[in-house]
Amino acid sequence: MEIAKRTENGSGQCVHLCRPPPAPDLPMQHRGADSGYNALAPPRAYPAPSLPPAPSRLLPSDLPAPHPPCPGSAAVRSPGSRFASSLRVLCSPPRRSAVFWRPWIDDGGEKEQEAPHNAVEAVPLKQGRSLMDWIRLTKSGKDLTGLKGRLIEVTEEELKKHNKKDDCWICIRGFVYNVSPYMEYHPGGEDELMRAAGSDGTDLFDQVHRWVNYESMLKECLVGRMAMKPALPKDYHEEKKVLNGMLPQSQVTDTLAKEGPSSPSYDWFQTDSLVTIVIYTKQKDINLDSVIVDHRDDSFRAETVIKDYSYLVHVALSHEIQEDFSVLVVENVGKIEIVLKKKENTSWKCLGHPQENHNSFIPKKDTGLFYRKCQLVSKEDVTHDTKLFCLMLPPSTHLEVPVGQHVYLRLPITGTEIVKPYTPVCDSLFSEFKEPVLPNNIYIYFLIKIYPAGFFTPELDQLQIGDYVSVSNPEGNFIISQLQELEDLFLLAAGTGFTPMVKVLNYALTNIPSLRKVKLMFFNKTEDDIIWRSQLEKLAFKDKRFEVEFVLSAPTSEWSGKQGYISPALLSEFLKRRSDTSKVLICLCGPTPFTEQGMKMLHDLNFSKDEIHSFTA
């Protein structure tokens, strides 16, 4: 059992209002009941509201969305219904591609940080076609849609007509953009944008960099929203009886039952002072970093990551709650309990109004990124150009970034929100070797190299203590089970490509009893560039399982260590298996050329694909 925060439970006798609840761990006085929908039931589409002519451009978030009714009360049940988001994409299936929509990356050579997988290489842009040039164009007042400020509803048939370079409309998450003016500014090239011309580009967009804030980048190109298909018959929902988000097993579609994990469900209970939301994941490998909870005003959001799927409980609470809450995970049964404290000791008749995608269970790649504002509480120099930033999560957020995963930092720069991926680290190599009984999860640390000629990091460096940075939910495809029963772990890092290695190194030394050796080969330009050199050397001295080798490409004459760049000779000497059958894992991270060359050399040295994990594209 894991608990994120201890809280005092209320006591009392349980009153069953609808059906016997699963044996709860908390005593209860009352039991609430909610309607929900299951993502496996056929969707019920709501007609999109009309879009009046607008004199100024709007973000998709500014457009109205249908508001669902409050769920049924605790005493009287109403038939369950699926809340169809107004953002649902209903245009034709996308043409798949491995590359689409090159994200804006900090333009000062900021390429050492871990990047999302599947990103594509940039193509040369014409003079005057930089990110700053695009921002200037969007603020010039020029009509970039050709609609003179009007927003329209776009049918599938209409979208298909706009499929040429000089007339290119693309649908992303139900909103249609005229990207023709953006063609020459797209770092991935015009051809990549044309892959989605006249169609739904959501899938292609998500494959590469769904973290890009396209709403802000393309807000002046917004044409309107996709027209919704006709709603299903009125009696549709009466056939689907849903209690507290639990859909009868017979109504789970065969497709997801075969291809993915069992659909989770949720319930809620209350005492005089507490409301407990219980999520039944039906999985045994759930822990505290599997669930992310955010509470803003009356909006409550709990996302549970189950393998490659995301289960979301998202409601506007019917009553006010206190800022702090606790999260409890019962690992052996896969149950999550989120305990909220009432502001007033009154009985709730319903949990609240379902919000967008409430009670949905969909592939994680199909979900949008969610951000919360985190406060900068400290920053300190680590090397001459690298700093350790410490951000504090809001007290109403529970978020633990899993080992090997990254988040996205978002900042408004010259009126446009710019996003960049970074991998959280520990505050030092020794801070987490003994985990506390109650984990302290309110701080997130980042080692970030500042590029003076860059676009993002100078702005980040200019932030004052107390300023805010938006931080996304975690992303990444590193699977921690790769470390189980591991005998040898080899880490190859260049520059700030060292950052994803920090928690991998820490976790392996702390939690893998079979581990025989961990070896880090750390590539840098000079001695002054080596991040946490003294800590690495101290760790190697204290733990004989750990070894570190520094390789410099531009050392001084006093340097007596290894020199040069990644090479077959260096790797063949460094990567020594204990035996032909020993289980090994090699992790790489650094600039793209470093990683690409390293991958090729490792394959040439007969390491299998399963024995190699690359943190970069």
C-alpha positions as CSV (number, residue, x, y, z in Angstrom):
1,M,0.0,0.0,0.0
2,E,1.2,3.5,-0.9
3,I,0.0,6.7,0.6
4,A,0.8,10.2,-0.6
5,K,-0.4,12.0,2.5
6,R,-1.8,10.9,5.8
7,T,-5.3,12.2,6.7
8,E,-7.7,11.6,9.5
9,N,-10.7,9.6,8.5
10,G,-14.2,10.2,9.6
11,S,-16.3,7.5,11.2
12,G,-20.0,6.4,11.1
13,Q,-22.3,3.8,9.8
14,C,-22.7,3.1,6.1
15,V,-26.1,3.6,4.5
16,H,-26.6,1.7,1.2
17,L,-28.6,3.9,-1.2
18,C,-28.3,2.1,-4.5
19,R,-26.3,-1.1,-4.4
20,P,-23.9,-2.8,-2.0
21,P,-20.5,-1.0,-2.3
22,P,-17.2,-2.9,-2.6
23,A,-15.7,-3.2,0.8
24,P,-14.3,0.2,1.4
25,D,-11.3,0.8,3.6
26,L,-12.8,4.0,5.1
27,P,-15.8,4.1,7.5
28,M,-18.7,5.9,6.0
29,Q,-21.9,7.7,7.1
30,H,-23.3,8.3,3.6
31,R,-22.7,6.9,0.2
32,G,-23.1,9.1,-2.9
33,A,-24.0,8.0,-6.3
34,D,-23.1,9.3,-9.7
35,S,-23.9,8.8,-13.3
36,G,-21.1,8.4,-15.7
37,Y,-20.4,7.0,-19.2
38,N,-18.0,4.4,-20.4
39,A,-15.7,5.1,-23.3
40,L,-16.5,1.7,-24.7
41,A,-20.2,2.4,-25.3
42,P,-21.2,3.9,-28.6
43,P,-20.7,7.7,-28.5
44,R,-23.6,10.0,-28.2
45,A,-22.9,13.2,-30.1
46,Y,-24.2,16.5,-29.0
47,P,-24.9,19.1,-31.7
48,A,-22.2,21.8,-31.7
49,P,-23.4,25.3,-30.8
50,S,-23.6,27.9,-33.6
51,L,-20.5,30.0,-34.0
52,P,-21.4,33.7,-34.4
53,P,-19.1,36.0,-36.5
54,A,-16.2,37.2,-34.3
55,P,-14.4,40.5,-34.8
56,S,-11.2,39.0,-33.2
57,R,-9.5,35.7,-33.2
58,L,-10.3,33.1,-30.5
59,L,-8.6,30.1,-29.1
60,P,-10.5,26.8,-29.3
61,S,-10.8,27.1,-25.5
62,D,-12.8,30.3,-26.0
63,L,-15.5,28.5,-28.0
64,P,-18.6,27.4,-26.1
65,A,-19.1,23.7,-25.2
66,P,-22.3,21.9,-24.2
67,H,-22.8,21.7,-20.5
68,P,-24.1,18.3,-19.3
69,P,-26.7,18.0,-16.5
70,C,-25.8,17.2,-13.0
71,P,-25.6,13.5,-12.3
72,G,-28.5,11.8,-10.5
73,S,-28.9,12.3,-6.8
74,A,-28.0,9.7,-4.2
75,A,-31.6,8.7,-3.7
76,V,-33.0,8.8,-7.2
77,R,-31.0,7.4,-10.1
78,S,-31.1,8.8,-13.6
79,P,-30.1,6.7,-16.6
80,G,-26.5,7.0,-17.4
81,S,-25.4,8.9,-20.5
82,R,-22.2,9.5,-22.3
83,F,-21.0,13.1,-22.3
84,A,-19.7,13.7,-25.8
85,S,-17.1,16.4,-25.8
86,S,-17.7,19.4,-28.1
87,L,-14.2,18.9,-29.3
88,R,-14.8,15.4,-30.7
89,V,-13.2,14.9,-34.1
90,L,-15.7,13.6,-36.6
91,C,-13.8,14.0,-39.9
92,S,-12.4,11.2,-42.0
93,P,-9.8,8.9,-40.6
94,P,-6.3,10.4,-40.9
95,R,-3.6,9.1,-43.2
96,R,-0.9,7.8,-40.9
97,S,2.7,8.9,-41.0
98,A,5.8,8.6,-38.8
99,V,6.5,12.3,-39.2
100,F,4.3,15.4,-39.1
101,W,4.4,18.9,-37.9
102,R,7.9,19.8,-36.7
103,P,7.7,21.4,-33.3
104,W,9.4,24.7,-32.6
105,I,12.5,23.9,-30.7
106,D,14.6,26.5,-28.9
107,D,16.6,28.0,-31.7
108,G,19.9,28.5,-30.0
109,G,21.1,24.9,-30.5
110,E,19.1,23.7,-27.5
111,K,19.0,20.1,-28.6
112,E,20.7,18.1,-25.8
113,Q,17.6,17.7,-23.6
114,E,15.5,14.6,-24.0
115,A,13.0,15.0,-26.9
116,P,9.7,13.3,-27.6
117,H,10.0,10.2,-29.7
118,N,9.2,10.3,-33.4
119,A,10.2,14.0,-33.9
120,V,11.5,14.7,-37.4
121,E,14.6,16.6,-38.5
122,A,14.2,20.3,-39.3
123,V,14.5,21.5,-42.9
124,P,16.3,24.8,-43.9
125,L,13.9,27.7,-43.8
126,K,14.1,30.8,-46.0
127,Q,15.4,34.1,-44.6
128,G,12.7,35.8,-42.6
129,R,10.8,32.6,-41.8
130,S,11.9,32.0,-38.1
131,L,9.6,31.5,-35.2
132,M,9.9,35.2,-34.3
133,D,8.9,36.1,-37.9
134,W,5.8,33.9,-37.6
135,I,4.8,35.5,-34.3
136,R,5.3,39.0,-35.9
137,L,3.0,37.9,-38.8
138,T,0.3,36.7,-36.5
139,K,0.3,40.0,-34.6
140,S,0.3,42.1,-37.8
141,G,-3.5,42.1,-38.1
142,K,-3.3,40.3,-41.5
143,D,-6.3,38.0,-42.3
144,L,-4.6,34.5,-42.2
145,T,-7.8,32.5,-42.7
146,G,-9.4,34.3,-45.7
147,L,-12.6,34.5,-43.7
148,K,-12.2,38.1,-42.5
149,G,-12.5,37.1,-38.8
150,R,-15.5,34.9,-39.1
151,L,-15.6,31.4,-37.5
152,I,-17.5,28.7,-39.3
153,E,-18.6,25.1,-38.9
154,V,-16.8,22.9,-41.3
155,T,-18.3,19.7,-42.7
156,E,-16.2,16.7,-43.8
157,E,-17.0,17.5,-47.4
158,E,-15.8,21.1,-47.1
159,L,-12.6,20.1,-45.3
160,K,-11.7,17.7,-48.1
161,K,-11.8,20.6,-50.7
162,H,-8.9,22.5,-49.0
163,N,-6.1,20.1,-49.8
164,K,-3.5,22.2,-51.7
165,K,-0.5,24.1,-50.5
166,D,-2.1,27.5,-51.2
167,D,-5.4,26.4,-49.7
168,C,-4.6,23.9,-46.9
169,W,-7.0,23.3,-44.0
170,I,-6.2,20.7,-41.3
171,C,-8.4,19.5,-38.5
172,I,-6.8,19.0,-35.0
173,R,-9.0,17.8,-32.2
174,G,-12.2,19.0,-33.8
175,F,-10.9,22.5,-34.8
176,V,-10.0,23.4,-38.3
177,Y,-7.0,25.6,-39.2
178,N,-5.9,27.2,-42.5
179,V,-2.2,26.4,-42.4
180,S,-1.4,27.7,-45.8
181,P,0.2,30.9,-44.4
182,Y,2.3,28.7,-42.0
183,M,3.8,26.5,-44.7
184,E,7.0,28.4,-45.2
185,Y,7.5,28.8,-41.4
186,H,7.1,25.1,-40.6
187,P,10.6,23.7,-39.6
188,G,9.5,20.2,-40.7
189,G,8.8,21.4,-44.2
190,E,5.7,21.9,-46.4
191,D,5.5,18.2,-47.4
192,E,4.9,17.1,-43.8
193,L,2.0,19.5,-43.4
194,M,0.6,18.3,-46.7
195,R,0.3,14.8,-45.3
196,A,-2.8,16.0,-43.4
197,A,-4.1,18.5,-46.0
198,G,-7.9,18.4,-46.1
199,S,-8.2,15.8,-43.4
200,D,-8.0,15.1,-39.7
201,G,-4.3,15.5,-38.7
202,T,-4.8,14.7,-35.0
203,D,-3.3,11.3,-35.1
204,L,-0.3,12.5,-37.1
205,F,0.2,15.4,-34.8
206,D,0.0,13.3,-31.7
207,Q,2.5,10.7,-33.1
208,V,5.3,13.3,-33.1
209,H,4.7,16.1,-30.7
210,R,1.2,16.4,-29.2
211,W,2.9,18.7,-26.6
212,V,3.1,21.6,-29.1
213,N,0.7,24.4,-28.1
214,Y,-0.9,24.6,-31.6
215,E,-3.9,26.5,-30.1
216,S,-1.6,29.5,-29.3
217,M,0.7,29.1,-32.4
218,L,-2.2,28.9,-34.9
219,K,-4.9,30.9,-33.2
220,E,-4.9,33.5,-36.0
221,C,-5.4,30.6,-38.5
222,L,-8.5,29.2,-36.8
223,V,-11.3,28.6,-39.3
224,G,-13.8,27.1,-36.9
225,R,-15.0,23.8,-35.6
226,M,-16.0,20.6,-37.3
227,A,-19.7,20.2,-37.7
228,M,-21.1,17.5,-35.5
229,K,-22.9,14.5,-36.8
230,P,-26.6,14.1,-35.9
231,A,-27.3,12.9,-32.3
232,L,-28.4,9.4,-31.6
233,P,-32.1,8.7,-30.8
234,K,-33.4,10.1,-27.5
235,D,-33.9,6.7,-26.0
236,Y,-30.3,5.6,-26.7
237,H,-29.1,6.3,-23.1
238,E,-31.9,4.4,-21.5
239,E,-30.4,1.2,-22.7
240,K,-27.2,1.8,-20.9
241,K,-27.7,1.8,-17.1
242,V,-24.6,3.2,-15.5
243,L,-24.1,3.5,-11.8
244,N,-21.2,5.6,-10.4
245,G,-19.2,5.2,-13.7
246,M,-19.6,1.4,-13.7
247,L,-20.8,-0.1,-16.9
248,P,-22.1,-3.7,-17.0
249,Q,-19.4,-6.0,-18.1
250,S,-21.6,-7.3,-21.0
251,Q,-21.5,-3.8,-22.6
252,V,-17.7,-3.6,-22.8
253,T,-16.8,-3.7,-26.5
254,D,-14.9,-6.7,-27.7
255,T,-12.3,-4.6,-29.4
256,L,-10.9,-3.0,-26.3
257,A,-11.4,-6.2,-24.3
258,K,-9.0,-7.9,-26.7
259,E,-6.5,-5.1,-27.4
260,G,-6.2,-3.3,-24.0
261,P,-6.7,-3.7,-20.3
262,S,-10.1,-4.1,-18.6
263,S,-12.1,-0.9,-18.3
264,P,-11.7,0.8,-14.9
265,S,-14.6,2.2,-12.9
266,Y,-15.1,4.6,-10.1
267,D,-17.4,5.2,-7.1
268,W,-17.7,7.8,-4.3
269,F,-18.6,7.7,-0.7
270,Q,-18.9,10.3,2.1
271,T,-18.7,10.9,5.8
272,D,-19.6,14.1,7.6
273,S,-16.3,15.7,6.8
274,L,-14.8,13.6,3.9
275,V,-15.5,12.6,0.4
276,T,-13.7,9.6,-0.9
277,I,-13.4,8.9,-4.6
278,V,-12.5,5.3,-5.3
279,I,-11.0,4.2,-8.7
280,Y,-11.0,0.5,-9.4
281,T,-8.3,-0.1,-12.0
282,K,-8.5,-3.9,-12.1
283,Q,-4.7,-3.9,-12.4
284,K,-2.1,-5.0,-9.8
285,D,0.9,-2.8,-11.0
286,I,-0.6,0.5,-9.9
287,N,1.4,2.8,-7.7
288,L,1.4,6.5,-6.7
289,D,3.0,7.7,-9.9
290,S,0.1,6.0,-11.9
291,V,-2.4,8.7,-10.8
292,I,-2.4,12.4,-11.3
293,V,-4.8,14.6,-9.4
294,D,-5.6,18.3,-9.9
295,H,-8.2,20.4,-8.2
296,R,-8.8,24.0,-9.4
297,D,-11.7,26.0,-8.1
298,D,-14.6,23.5,-8.3
299,S,-13.0,21.3,-11.0
300,F,-11.7,18.0,-9.9
301,R,-9.5,15.9,-12.3
302,A,-8.0,12.5,-11.6
303,E,-6.1,10.7,-14.5
304,T,-4.9,7.2,-14.0
305,V,-2.4,5.8,-16.4
306,I,-2.9,2.1,-17.0
307,K,-0.3,0.7,-19.4
308,D,-0.8,2.7,-22.6
309,Y,-4.3,3.8,-21.6
310,S,-5.7,6.8,-19.6
311,Y,-8.7,6.7,-17.4
312,L,-10.1,10.1,-16.4
313,V,-12.5,11.1,-13.7
314,H,-13.3,14.8,-14.4
315,V,-16.1,16.6,-12.5
316,A,-17.1,20.0,-11.4
317,L,-17.7,19.3,-7.7
318,S,-21.1,20.2,-6.3
319,H,-19.6,21.6,-3.1
320,E,-16.4,23.3,-2.0
321,I,-13.5,21.3,-0.6
322,Q,-10.3,22.2,1.2
323,E,-7.1,22.6,-0.7
324,D,-5.2,19.5,0.6
325,F,-6.2,15.9,0.0
326,S,-4.6,12.5,0.2
327,V,-4.1,9.7,-2.3
328,L,-3.9,6.1,-1.3
329,V,-3.0,3.1,-3.5
330,V,-3.8,-0.5,-2.5
331,E,-1.4,-2.2,-4.9
332,N,-2.4,-5.8,-4.5
333,V,-6.0,-5.0,-5.7
334,G,-5.3,-2.0,-7.9
335,K,-7.6,0.3,-6.0
336,I,-7.0,4.1,-5.7
337,E,-8.6,6.2,-3.0
338,I,-8.6,10.0,-3.2
339,V,-9.8,11.5,0.1
340,L,-11.1,15.1,-0.1
341,K,-11.9,17.2,2.9
342,K,-15.2,19.1,2.8
343,K,-15.3,22.8,3.6
344,E,-18.6,22.4,5.3
345,N,-19.9,19.3,7.0
346,T,-23.0,18.8,4.9
347,S,-24.3,15.9,3.0
348,W,-23.7,15.9,-0.8
349,K,-26.6,14.7,-2.9
350,C,-24.3,14.3,-6.0
351,L,-20.6,14.4,-6.6
352,G,-21.0,17.1,-9.3
353,H,-21.3,17.9,-13.0
354,P,-19.3,15.7,-15.4
355,Q,-16.7,17.6,-17.4
356,E,-15.0,17.0,-20.7
357,N,-14.0,13.3,-21.2
358,H,-15.3,12.4,-17.8
359,N,-15.2,8.6,-17.1
360,S,-13.3,8.0,-20.4
361,F,-10.9,5.2,-20.9
362,I,-8.9,5.8,-24.1
363,P,-5.3,5.2,-25.5
364,K,-3.0,7.7,-23.8
365,K,-1.8,8.9,-27.2
366,D,-5.3,10.2,-27.9
367,T,-5.5,12.4,-24.8
368,G,-4.4,16.0,-24.7
369,L,-1.7,17.3,-22.3
370,F,-2.9,18.9,-19.1
371,Y,-0.9,21.7,-17.5
372,R,-0.8,23.2,-14.0
373,K,1.1,26.3,-12.9
374,C,4.1,25.6,-10.7
375,Q,6.1,28.2,-8.7
376,L,9.8,28.7,-9.1
377,V,11.2,28.4,-5.5
378,S,15.0,28.2,-6.3
379,K,17.6,28.1,-9.0
380,E,21.3,27.5,-8.5
381,D,24.4,27.2,-10.7
382,V,25.6,23.7,-11.4
383,T,28.1,24.5,-14.2
384,H,29.0,27.7,-16.0
385,D,25.9,27.3,-18.2
386,T,23.7,24.8,-16.5
387,K,21.3,25.5,-13.6
388,L,19.2,23.4,-11.2
389,F,15.7,24.8,-11.2
390,C,13.3,23.8,-8.4
391,L,9.5,24.2,-9.0
392,M,6.8,23.7,-6.4
393,L,3.6,21.9,-7.3
394,P,0.3,23.6,-6.3
395,P,-1.0,22.2,-3.0
396,S,-4.1,21.0,-4.8
397,T,-2.0,18.7,-7.2
398,H,-0.7,15.2,-6.8
399,L,1.9,14.4,-9.4
400,E,4.9,12.1,-9.4
401,V,6.9,11.8,-12.6
402,P,7.8,8.1,-13.3
403,V,11.4,7.1,-13.7
404,G,12.6,7.7,-17.3
405,Q,9.7,10.0,-18.3
406,H,9.7,13.7,-19.1
407,V,7.3,16.7,-18.8
408,Y,6.8,19.8,-20.8
409,L,7.5,23.3,-19.5
410,R,5.4,26.1,-21.0
411,L,6.1,29.8,-21.0
412,P,4.4,32.8,-22.7
413,I,7.1,34.5,-24.8
414,T,6.2,37.6,-26.9
415,G,2.5,36.7,-26.6
416,T,2.9,33.1,-27.7
417,E,3.1,30.1,-25.5
418,I,6.3,28.1,-26.2
419,V,6.7,24.5,-25.0
420,K,9.9,22.5,-24.4
421,P,10.5,19.0,-23.0
422,Y,12.6,18.4,-19.9
423,T,13.3,15.3,-17.7
424,P,13.0,15.9,-14.0
425,V,15.9,14.9,-11.8
426,C,16.6,14.6,-8.0
427,D,17.9,17.6,-6.2
428,S,21.2,15.6,-5.8
429,L,22.4,12.0,-6.5
430,F,22.1,11.2,-2.8
431,S,18.8,12.8,-1.8
432,E,16.5,9.9,-2.6
433,F,18.5,6.8,-1.7
434,K,16.4,6.3,1.4
435,E,12.8,7.1,0.6
436,P,10.8,8.7,3.4
437,V,7.8,7.0,4.9
438,L,5.7,9.8,3.5
439,P,7.2,10.8,0.1
440,N,7.7,14.6,-0.3
441,N,6.3,15.1,-3.7
442,I,5.7,18.8,-3.8
443,Y,9.0,19.7,-5.6
444,I,10.2,19.0,-9.1
445,Y,13.8,19.6,-10.1
446,F,15.3,20.2,-13.6
447,L,18.9,20.5,-14.8
448,I,18.7,23.0,-17.7
449,K,21.4,24.3,-19.9
450,I,21.0,28.0,-20.7
451,Y,21.7,28.9,-24.3
452,P,22.3,32.7,-24.6
453,A,21.2,32.8,-28.2
454,G,18.2,30.5,-27.6
455,F,14.6,31.4,-27.5
456,F,13.2,29.5,-24.5
457,T,16.0,29.1,-21.9
458,P,17.0,32.8,-21.6
459,E,13.3,33.5,-20.8
460,L,13.3,30.7,-18.2
461,D,16.5,32.0,-16.7
462,Q,15.0,35.5,-16.4
463,L,12.2,34.2,-14.1
464,Q,12.3,35.5,-10.6
465,I,11.7,33.4,-7.5
466,G,8.0,33.3,-7.0
467,D,7.2,33.4,-10.8
468,Y,5.2,30.6,-12.4
469,V,5.9,28.0,-15.1
470,S,3.3,25.6,-16.5
471,V,4.2,21.9,-16.2
472,S,2.5,19.1,-18.1
473,N,1.6,15.6,-17.2
474,P,4.4,13.1,-17.7
475,E,5.2,11.5,-21.1
476,G,7.6,8.9,-22.3
477,N,7.9,5.3,-23.3
478,F,10.6,4.1,-20.8
479,I,9.2,1.0,-19.0
480,I,10.6,0.5,-15.6
481,S,10.1,-3.2,-15.7
482,Q,13.1,-3.2,-18.1
483,L,15.3,-2.8,-15.0
484,Q,13.9,-5.9,-13.2
485,E,16.4,-8.8,-12.8
486,L,19.0,-6.6,-14.6
487,E,22.6,-7.6,-14.0
488,D,24.5,-4.8,-16.0
489,L,23.2,-1.3,-16.7
490,F,25.2,0.9,-19.1
491,L,24.4,4.6,-19.5
492,L,25.7,6.7,-22.4
493,A,25.1,10.4,-22.0
494,A,26.2,13.6,-23.7
495,G,25.8,17.0,-22.1
496,T,22.4,17.5,-20.6
497,G,21.4,14.1,-22.0
498,F,22.6,13.1,-18.5
499,T,19.2,14.2,-17.0
500,P,17.1,11.1,-17.7
501,M,20.0,9.0,-16.4
502,V,19.8,10.5,-12.9
503,K,16.6,8.7,-11.8
504,V,17.3,5.6,-13.8
505,L,20.7,5.3,-12.0
506,N,19.1,6.1,-8.6
507,Y,16.3,3.6,-9.0
508,A,18.6,0.8,-10.2
509,L,21.0,1.1,-7.3
510,T,18.2,1.4,-4.8
511,N,15.7,-1.2,-6.0
512,I,17.3,-3.9,-8.2
513,P,18.9,-6.6,-6.0
514,S,20.2,-8.5,-9.0
515,L,22.2,-5.5,-10.2
516,R,25.9,-6.3,-10.5
517,K,27.3,-3.2,-12.2
518,V,26.1,0.3,-13.3
519,K,28.5,2.1,-15.7
520,L,28.1,5.7,-16.9
521,M,30.1,7.0,-19.9
522,F,29.6,10.8,-19.8
523,F,30.6,12.8,-22.9
524,N,31.3,16.6,-22.6
525,K,33.3,19.2,-24.3
526,T,35.4,20.4,-21.3
527,E,35.8,19.6,-17.6
528,D,33.8,22.7,-16.8
529,D,30.8,21.3,-18.7
530,I,30.6,18.1,-16.5
531,I,27.3,18.2,-14.5
532,W,27.6,17.0,-10.9
533,R,31.1,15.7,-11.4
534,S,32.0,15.6,-7.7
535,Q,28.7,13.8,-6.8
536,L,29.3,11.2,-9.5
537,E,32.9,10.6,-8.2
538,K,31.6,10.4,-4.6
539,L,28.9,7.9,-5.6
540,A,31.5,5.7,-7.4
541,F,33.6,5.8,-4.2
542,K,30.7,4.9,-1.9
543,D,29.0,2.3,-4.1
544,K,31.4,-0.2,-5.7
545,R,28.7,-1.3,-8.2
546,F,28.9,2.1,-9.9
547,E,31.6,3.3,-12.2
548,V,31.8,6.6,-14.2
549,E,34.1,7.5,-17.1
550,F,34.3,11.1,-18.5
551,V,35.1,11.6,-22.1
552,L,36.1,15.1,-23.3
553,S,36.1,16.4,-26.9
554,A,38.1,19.6,-26.2
555,P,40.1,19.0,-23.0
556,T,43.0,21.1,-21.7
557,S,46.5,19.7,-21.8
558,E,46.2,18.8,-18.1
559,W,43.4,16.3,-18.8
560,S,44.5,12.7,-18.3
561,G,41.2,11.0,-19.0
562,K,39.6,9.7,-22.2
563,Q,39.3,12.1,-25.1
564,G,37.3,12.2,-28.4
565,Y,33.7,11.3,-29.4
566,I,31.5,8.3,-29.2
567,S,33.2,5.5,-31.2
568,P,33.2,1.7,-31.7
569,A,36.6,1.5,-29.9
570,L,35.3,3.3,-26.8
571,L,32.1,1.4,-26.7
572,S,33.6,-2.1,-27.2
573,E,36.0,-1.4,-24.3
574,F,33.3,0.1,-22.1
575,L,30.5,-2.4,-22.7
576,K,31.6,-5.7,-21.0
577,R,29.0,-8.3,-20.3
578,R,29.4,-10.6,-17.4
579,S,28.4,-13.5,-19.6
580,D,26.7,-14.1,-22.9
581,T,23.4,-14.8,-21.1
582,S,23.5,-11.9,-18.6
583,K,20.7,-9.5,-18.8
584,V,21.9,-6.0,-19.8
585,L,20.3,-2.7,-20.7
586,I,22.0,0.2,-22.4
587,C,20.4,3.7,-22.2
588,L,21.4,6.6,-24.5
589,C,20.6,10.3,-24.4
590,G,22.2,13.3,-26.1
591,P,22.1,15.4,-29.2
592,T,20.5,13.6,-32.2
593,P,23.8,12.8,-34.0
594,F,25.2,11.3,-30.8
595,T,22.2,9.1,-30.4
596,E,22.0,8.0,-34.0
597,Q,25.7,7.1,-34.2
598,G,25.5,5.4,-30.8
599,M,22.5,3.2,-31.8
600,K,24.2,2.1,-35.0
601,M,27.4,1.2,-33.2
602,L,25.6,-0.8,-30.5
603,H,23.8,-2.8,-33.2
604,D,27.1,-3.4,-34.9
605,L,28.4,-4.7,-31.5
606,N,25.6,-7.2,-31.6
607,F,23.4,-5.8,-28.9
608,S,19.7,-6.5,-29.5
609,K,16.9,-4.0,-29.8
610,D,15.5,-5.1,-26.5
611,E,18.8,-4.3,-24.8
612,I,18.9,-0.7,-25.9
613,H,16.7,2.3,-24.9
614,S,17.1,5.7,-26.5
615,F,15.7,8.7,-24.7
616,T,15.9,10.9,-27.8
617,A,14.2,10.9,-31.2
